[in-house]
Amino acid sequence: MDDNKKTYWPHMIVGFLFLGLGLGFWTIKSASTVPVERENAYMMSYQDADENINEILASQEKFNQNYSIKILDTKIIQVEKDKNSRKSFVDPIGLQKGENQFRYIVVDKNGQIVKSANVSFMLTRPHTDIDDRKFDKINIINSAYQTPKINITKPGRYTLVLRVNIGKTTGFLETAAYLP
């Protein structure tokens, strides 16, 4: 047996150990620097929406049986579809850079405009709440619920969320929007 023959496997084990520790440290460091954003599902925190989802969906179904919500004076724009995404994409309404104002009507099943609803509105961006603009009380002007003027400057995707409370029922309308 040759005593001069060297084995490198102990060095490889130590090398893999240091590599594993280094990658573990890098993972923890990079994960701790990424900001965590809250999502506003149904105009409430994700946790609240998750805990009450059955009641929210039941109320939405009851609302849809008696009322409908429509957004007025908007223009649908065509946005290039992401060929790598499996998610279906609805063509959004077009926003303009600067001041935007949104008008909605709430109609009962008889076609009558509901003027006594408690309406709130939120402009949000998907996957973040940094740029959220929420208005708890939207007034009715000329038979339509009209938001205040909102200054929008950052290009990209947005979601317009309207919550309507009538009696004990609550309905939501989420509309995709895009600022080119």
C-alpha positions as protocol buffer text, in pm:
chain_id: "A"
residue {
  index: 1
  type: MET
  ca { x: 0 y: 0 z: 0 }
}
residue {
  index: 2
  type: ASP
  ca { x: 131 y: 341 z: -101 }
}
residue {
  index: 3
  type: ASP
  ca { x: 149 y: 590 z: 190 }
}
residue {
  index: 4
  type: ASN
  ca { x: 203 y: 885 z: -46 }
}
residue {
  index: 5
  type: LYS
  ca { x: -148 y: 850 z: -193 }
}
residue {
  index: 6
  type: LYS
  ca { x: -357 y: 1149 z: -82 }
}
residue {
  index: 7
  type: THR
  ca { x: -732 y: 1151 z: -31 }
}
residue {
  index: 8
  type: TYR
  ca { x: -926 y: 1467 z: -94 }
}
residue {
  index: 9
  type: TRP
  ca { x: -1267 y: 1365 z: 39 }
}
residue {
  index: 10
  type: PRO
  ca { x: -1218 y: 1530 z: 385 }
}
residue {
  index: 11
  type: HIS
  ca { x: -1139 y: 1858 z: 207 }
}
residue {
  index: 12
  type: MET
  ca { x: -1450 y: 1819 z: -10 }
}
residue {
  index: 13
  type: ILE
  ca { x: -1668 y: 1763 z: 297 }
}
residue {
  index: 14
  type: VAL
  ca { x: -1531 y: 2076 z: 465 }
}
residue {
  index: 15
  type: GLY
  ca { x: -1572 y: 2271 z: 139 }
}
residue {
  index: 16
  type: PHE
  ca { x: -1936 y: 2162 z: 100 }
}
residue {
  index: 17
  type: LEU
  ca { x: -2000 y: 2252 z: 462 }
}
residue {
  index: 18
  type: PHE
  ca { x: -1866 y: 2606 z: 410 }
}
residue {
  index: 19
  type: LEU
  ca { x: -2060 y: 2634 z: 83 }
}
residue {
  index: 20
  type: GLY
  ca { x: -2382 y: 2529 z: 260 }
}
residue {
  index: 21
  type: LEU
  ca { x: -2327 y: 2773 z: 545 }
}
residue {
  index: 22
  type: GLY
  ca { x: -2246 y: 3053 z: 300 }
}
residue {
  index: 23
  type: LEU
  ca { x: -2560 y: 2990 z: 92 }
}
residue {
  index: 24
  type: GLY
  ca { x: -2771 y: 2970 z: 409 }
}
residue {
  index: 25
  type: PHE
  ca { x: -2634 y: 3305 z: 528 }
}
residue {
  index: 26
  type: TRP
  ca { x: -2691 y: 3461 z: 182 }
}
residue {
  index: 27
  type: THR
  ca { x: -3052 y: 3333 z: 174 }
}
residue {
  index: 28
  type: ILE
  ca { x: -3134 y: 3477 z: 516 }
}
residue {
  index: 29
  type: LYS
  ca { x: -2966 y: 3810 z: 436 }
}
residue {
  index: 30
  type: SER
  ca { x: -3141 y: 3854 z: 101 }
}
residue {
  index: 31
  type: ALA
  ca { x: -3480 y: 3742 z: 238 }
}
residue {
  index: 32
  type: SER
  ca { x: -3463 y: 3990 z: 524 }
}
residue {
  index: 33
  type: THR
  ca { x: -3397 y: 4283 z: 288 }
}
residue {
  index: 34
  type: VAL
  ca { x: -3707 y: 4222 z: 70 }
}
residue {
  index: 35
  type: PRO
  ca { x: -4001 y: 4434 z: 189 }
}
residue {
  index: 36
  type: VAL
  ca { x: -4321 y: 4257 z: 285 }
}
residue {
  index: 37
  type: GLU
  ca { x: -4627 y: 4421 z: 134 }
}
residue {
  index: 38
  type: ARG
  ca { x: -4982 y: 4386 z: 255 }
}
residue {
  index: 39
  type: GLU
  ca { x: -5255 y: 4294 z: 15 }
}
residue {
  index: 40
  type: ASN
  ca { x: -5595 y: 4460 z: 30 }
}
residue {
  index: 41
  type: ALA
  ca { x: -5840 y: 4185 z: -54 }
}
residue {
  index: 42
  type: TYR
  ca { x: -6199 y: 4314 z: -29 }
}
residue {
  index: 43
  type: MET
  ca { x: -6069 y: 4647 z: 108 }
}
residue {
  index: 44
  type: MET
  ca { x: -5947 y: 4480 z: 426 }
}
residue {
  index: 45
  type: SER
  ca { x: -5633 y: 4305 z: 534 }
}
residue {
  index: 46
  type: TYR
  ca { x: -5564 y: 3963 z: 390 }
}
residue {
  index: 47
  type: GLN
  ca { x: -5601 y: 3804 z: 733 }
}
residue {
  index: 48
  type: ASP
  ca { x: -5944 y: 3961 z: 792 }
}
residue {
  index: 49
  type: ALA
  ca { x: -6062 y: 3862 z: 445 }
}
residue {
  index: 50
  type: ASP
  ca { x: -5933 y: 3507 z: 496 }
}
residue {
  index: 51
  type: GLU
  ca { x: -6109 y: 3471 z: 833 }
}
residue {
  index: 52
  type: ASN
  ca { x: -6442 y: 3606 z: 701 }
}
residue {
  index: 53
  type: ILE
  ca { x: -6438 y: 3482 z: 341 }
}
residue {
  index: 54
  type: ASN
  ca { x: -6754 y: 3271 z: 376 }
}
residue {
  index: 55
  type: GLU
  ca { x: -6955 y: 3568 z: 506 }
}
residue {
  index: 56
  type: ILE
  ca { x: -6806 y: 3797 z: 240 }
}
residue {
  index: 57
  type: LEU
  ca { x: -6896 y: 3560 z: -44 }
}
residue {
  index: 58
  type: ALA
  ca { x: -7246 y: 3497 z: 93 }
}
residue {
  index: 59
  type: SER
  ca { x: -7307 y: 3871 z: 122 }
}
residue {
  index: 60
  type: GLN
  ca { x: -7170 y: 3926 z: -231 }
}
residue {
  index: 61
  type: GLU
  ca { x: -7403 y: 3657 z: -369 }
}
residue {
  index: 62
  type: LYS
  ca { x: -7704 y: 3810 z: -192 }
}
residue {
  index: 63
  type: PHE
  ca { x: -7602 y: 4154 z: -321 }
}
residue {
  index: 64
  type: ASN
  ca { x: -7570 y: 4024 z: -679 }
}
residue {
  index: 65
  type: GLN
  ca { x: -7922 y: 3876 z: -659 }
}
residue {
  index: 66
  type: ASN
  ca { x: -8068 y: 4221 z: -588 }
}
residue {
  index: 67
  type: TYR
  ca { x: -7827 y: 4482 z: -726 }
}
residue {
  index: 68
  type: SER
  ca { x: -7560 y: 4548 z: -984 }
}
residue {
  index: 69
  type: ILE
  ca { x: -7271 y: 4795 z: -998 }
}
residue {
  index: 70
  type: LYS
  ca { x: -7149 y: 4960 z: -1318 }
}
residue {
  index: 71
  type: ILE
  ca { x: -6857 y: 5190 z: -1383 }
}
residue {
  index: 72
  type: LEU
  ca { x: -6933 y: 5481 z: -1616 }
}
residue {
  index: 73
  type: ASP
  ca { x: -6738 y: 5686 z: -1870 }
}
residue {
  index: 74
  type: THR
  ca { x: -6439 y: 5456 z: -1908 }
}
residue {
  index: 75
  type: LYS
  ca { x: -6240 y: 5340 z: -2207 }
}
residue {
  index: 76
  type: ILE
  ca { x: -6110 y: 4984 z: -2237 }
}
residue {
  index: 77
  type: ILE
  ca { x: -5754 y: 4964 z: -2366 }
}
residue {
  index: 78
  type: GLN
  ca { x: -5566 y: 4674 z: -2520 }
}
residue {
  index: 79
  type: VAL
  ca { x: -5255 y: 4571 z: -2331 }
}
residue {
  index: 80
  type: GLU
  ca { x: -5005 y: 4324 z: -2467 }
}
residue {
  index: 81
  type: LYS
  ca { x: -5062 y: 3988 z: -2301 }
}
residue {
  index: 82
  type: ASP
  ca { x: -4776 y: 3823 z: -2114 }
}
residue {
  index: 83
  type: LYS
  ca { x: -4711 y: 3504 z: -2309 }
}
residue {
  index: 84
  type: ASN
  ca { x: -4543 y: 3344 z: -2006 }
}
residue {
  index: 85
  type: SER
  ca { x: -4839 y: 3395 z: -1773 }
}
residue {
  index: 86
  type: ARG
  ca { x: -5104 y: 3128 z: -1726 }
}
residue {
  index: 87
  type: LYS
  ca { x: -5339 y: 3372 z: -1556 }
}
residue {
  index: 88
  type: SER
  ca { x: -5629 y: 3499 z: -1764 }
}
residue {
  index: 89
  type: PHE
  ca { x: -5608 y: 3871 z: -1819 }
}
residue {
  index: 90
  type: VAL
  ca { x: -5898 y: 4114 z: -1853 }
}
residue {
  index: 91
  type: ASP
  ca { x: -5838 y: 4417 z: -2071 }
}
residue {
  index: 92
  type: PRO
  ca { x: -5814 y: 4709 z: -1828 }
}
residue {
  index: 93
  type: ILE
  ca { x: -5967 y: 5051 z: -1841 }
}
residue {
  index: 94
  type: GLY
  ca { x: -5729 y: 5324 z: -1946 }
}
residue {
  index: 95
  type: LEU
  ca { x: -5610 y: 5578 z: -1693 }
}
residue {
  index: 96
  type: GLN
  ca { x: -5461 y: 5912 z: -1782 }
}
residue {
  index: 97
  type: LYS
  ca { x: -5154 y: 6062 z: -1624 }
}
residue {
  index: 98
  type: GLY
  ca { x: -5265 y: 6327 z: -1378 }
}
residue {
  index: 99
  type: GLU
  ca { x: -5613 y: 6369 z: -1237 }
}
residue {
  index: 100
  type: ASN
  ca { x: -5864 y: 6085 z: -1275 }
}
residue {
  index: 101
  type: GLN
  ca { x: -6218 y: 6064 z: -1146 }
}
residue {
  index: 102
  type: PHE
  ca { x: -6443 y: 5759 z: -1143 }
}
residue {
  index: 103
  type: ARG
  ca { x: -6822 y: 5738 z: -1159 }
}
residue {
  index: 104
  type: TYR
  ca { x: -7034 y: 5438 z: -1064 }
}
residue {
  index: 105
  type: ILE
  ca { x: -7404 y: 5360 z: -1055 }
}
residue {
  index: 106
  type: VAL
  ca { x: -7575 y: 5106 z: -834 }
}
residue {
  index: 107
  type: VAL
  ca { x: -7894 y: 4967 z: -984 }
}
residue {
  index: 108
  type: ASP
  ca { x: -8152 y: 4735 z: -833 }
}
residue {
  index: 109
  type: LYS
  ca { x: -8306 y: 4448 z: -1032 }
}
residue {
  index: 110
  type: ASN
  ca { x: -8595 y: 4676 z: -1138 }
}
residue {
  index: 111
  type: GLY
  ca { x: -8351 y: 4914 z: -1307 }
}
residue {
  index: 112
  type: GLN
  ca { x: -8389 y: 5185 z: -1043 }
}
residue {
  index: 113
  type: ILE
  ca { x: -8077 y: 5371 z: -932 }
}
residue {
  index: 114
  type: VAL
  ca { x: -8004 y: 5318 z: -563 }
}
residue {
  index: 115
  type: LYS
  ca { x: -7923 y: 5654 z: -404 }
}
residue {
  index: 116
  type: SER
  ca { x: -7903 y: 5551 z: -40 }
}
residue {
  index: 117
  type: ALA
  ca { x: -7607 y: 5312 z: -48 }
}
residue {
  index: 118
  type: ASN
  ca { x: -7298 y: 5350 z: 166 }
}
residue {
  index: 119
  type: VAL
  ca { x: -7016 y: 5348 z: -91 }
}
residue {
  index: 120
  type: SER
  ca { x: -6640 y: 5343 z: -42 }
}
residue {
  index: 121
  type: PHE
  ca { x: -6361 y: 5337 z: -299 }
}
residue {
  index: 122
  type: MET
  ca { x: -5997 y: 5236 z: -313 }
}
residue {
  index: 123
  type: LEU
  ca { x: -5734 y: 5274 z: -583 }
}
residue {
  index: 124
  type: THR
  ca { x: -5462 y: 5016 z: -529 }
}
residue {
  index: 125
  type: ARG
  ca { x: -5179 y: 4846 z: -712 }
}
residue {
  index: 126
  type: PRO
  ca { x: -5151 y: 4466 z: -728 }
}
residue {
  index: 127
  type: HIS
  ca { x: -4922 y: 4315 z: -464 }
}
residue {
  index: 128
  type: THR
  ca { x: -4854 y: 4636 z: -272 }
}
residue {
  index: 129
  type: ASP
  ca { x: -5035 y: 4885 z: -52 }
}
residue {
  index: 130
  type: ILE
  ca { x: -4781 y: 5169 z: -66 }
}
residue {
  index: 131
  type: ASP
  ca { x: -4974 y: 5371 z: -326 }
}
residue {
  index: 132
  type: ASP
  ca { x: -5326 y: 5295 z: -196 }
}
residue {
  index: 133
  type: ARG
  ca { x: -5579 y: 5576 z: -195 }
}
residue {
  index: 134
  type: LYS
  ca { x: -5892 y: 5495 z: 4 }
}
residue {
  index: 135
  type: PHE
  ca { x: -6209 y: 5702 z: 38 }
}
residue {
  index: 136
  type: ASP
  ca { x: -6455 y: 5578 z: 300 }
}
residue {
  index: 137
  type: LYS
  ca { x: -6751 y: 5787 z: 185 }
}
residue {
  index: 138
  type: ILE
  ca { x: -6829 y: 5847 z: -182 }
}
residue {
  index: 139
  type: ASN
  ca { x: -7106 y: 6098 z: -249 }
}
residue {
  index: 140
  type: ILE
  ca { x: -7375 y: 6067 z: -510 }
}
residue {
  index: 141
  type: ILE
  ca { x: -7376 y: 6343 z: -772 }
}
residue {
  index: 142
  type: ASN
  ca { x: -7633 y: 6343 z: -1055 }
}
residue {
  index: 143
  type: SER
  ca { x: -7744 y: 5984 z: -980 }
}
residue {
  index: 144
  type: ALA
  ca { x: -7386 y: 5849 z: -986 }
}
residue {
  index: 145
  type: TYR
  ca { x: -7141 y: 5784 z: -707 }
}
residue {
  index: 146
  type: GLN
  ca { x: -6840 y: 5998 z: -794 }
}
residue {
  index: 147
  type: THR
  ca { x: -6492 y: 5974 z: -644 }
}
residue {
  index: 148
  type: PRO
  ca { x: -6282 y: 6280 z: -573 }
}
residue {
  index: 149
  type: LYS
  ca { x: -6015 y: 6362 z: -831 }
}
residue {
  index: 150
  type: ILE
  ca { x: -5714 y: 6135 z: -785 }
}
residue {
  index: 151
  type: ASN
  ca { x: -5371 y: 6227 z: -915 }
}
residue {
  index: 152
  type: ILE
  ca { x: -5204 y: 5920 z: -1071 }
}
residue {
  index: 153
  type: THR
  ca { x: -4846 y: 5957 z: -1189 }
}
residue {
  index: 154
  type: LYS
  ca { x: -4680 y: 5613 z: -1174 }
}
residue {
  index: 155
  type: PRO
  ca { x: -4728 y: 5404 z: -1487 }
}
residue {
  index: 156
  type: GLY
  ca { x: -4841 y: 5044 z: -1449 }
}
residue {
  index: 157
  type: ARG
  ca { x: -5128 y: 4827 z: -1332 }
}
residue {
  index: 158
  type: TYR
  ca { x: -5391 y: 4941 z: -1085 }
}
residue {
  index: 159
  type: THR
  ca { x: -5711 y: 4801 z: -941 }
}
residue {
  index: 160
  type: LEU
  ca { x: -6021 y: 5011 z: -875 }
}
residue {
  index: 161
  type: VAL
  ca { x: -6219 y: 4863 z: -586 }
}
residue {
  index: 162
  type: LEU
  ca { x: -6570 y: 4979 z: -500 }
}
residue {
  index: 163
  type: ARG
  ca { x: -6753 y: 4851 z: -192 }
}
residue {
  index: 164
  type: VAL
  ca { x: -7127 y: 4910 z: -167 }
}
residue {
  index: 165
  type: ASN
  ca { x: -7324 y: 4847 z: 154 }
}
residue {
  index: 166
  type: ILE
  ca { x: -7701 y: 4836 z: 127 }
}
residue {
  index: 167
  type: GLY
  ca { x: -7870 y: 4717 z: 443 }
}
residue {
  index: 168
  type: LYS
  ca { x: -7697 y: 4398 z: 553 }
}
residue {
  index: 169
  type: THR
  ca { x: -7556 y: 4312 z: 211 }
}
residue {
  index: 170
  type: THR
  ca { x: -7222 y: 4417 z: 72 }
}
residue {
  index: 171
  type: GLY
  ca { x: -7112 y: 4407 z: -288 }
}
residue {
  index: 172
  type: PHE
  ca { x: -6772 y: 4464 z: -446 }
}
residue {
  index: 173
  type: LEU
  ca { x: -6662 y: 4560 z: -793 }
}
residue {
  index: 174
  type: GLU
  ca { x: -6294 y: 4525 z: -877 }
}
residue {
  index: 175
  type: THR
  ca { x: -6189 y: 4676 z: -1207 }
}
residue {
  index: 176
  type: ALA
  ca { x: -5845 y: 4635 z: -1363 }
}
residue {
  index: 177
  type: ALA
  ca { x: -5689 y: 4963 z: -1477 }
}
residue {
  index: 178
  type: TYR
  ca { x: -5366 y: 5057 z: -1650 }
}
residue {
  index: 179
  type: LEU
  ca { x: -5166 y: 5376 z: -1687 }
}
residue {
  index: 180
  type: PRO
  ca { x: -4935 y: 5348 z: -1991 }
}
